[in-house]
Amino acid sequence: MGNYSVNSFSFPVRVYYEDTDAGGVVYHANYLMFFERARTEFLRHLGFSQSELKTKVNVMFVVRSLQIKYLQPARFDELLEIVTSVSQQGRSAMLFEQTLQRGEATLTRASVEVVCVSTETFKPVAIPATILTKIIS
């Protein structure tokens, strides 16, 4: 994959009661849902709906691997921000760098590798050029 950094995309998220555990902090697995929403909104911001990619272009993005580091807890009713950017891109894969922020404080950091796959075979295919053009610019 080639290395580069693109402009980051910010997405707000409110912590609801259902997101928390008995201690009132976000349950560890729910951070993954927050990050997934932010990646989906990042693509939507670039002009690509995941449902249209699936039905019209016959591709979808799936998570191949991820690394997550929990630095500070997020708590019930906080309004937070997820910052998303693409740090590497290859023929069929991209590496997203994502952080969950409370103001200037970074609460959680994740690197998520996603792969573009065919909706018919679920095998890796090239990321559509129209997406790459928007990500790189």
Secondary structure, DSSP 8 states (H G I E B T S, - for coil): -EE-----EEEEEE--GGGB-TTSBB-TTHHHHHHHHHHHHHHHHTT--HHHIIIII-EEEEEEEEEEEE-S--BTT-EEEEEEEEEEE-SSEEEEEEEEEETTEEEEEEEEEEEEEETTT--B----HHHHHHHH-
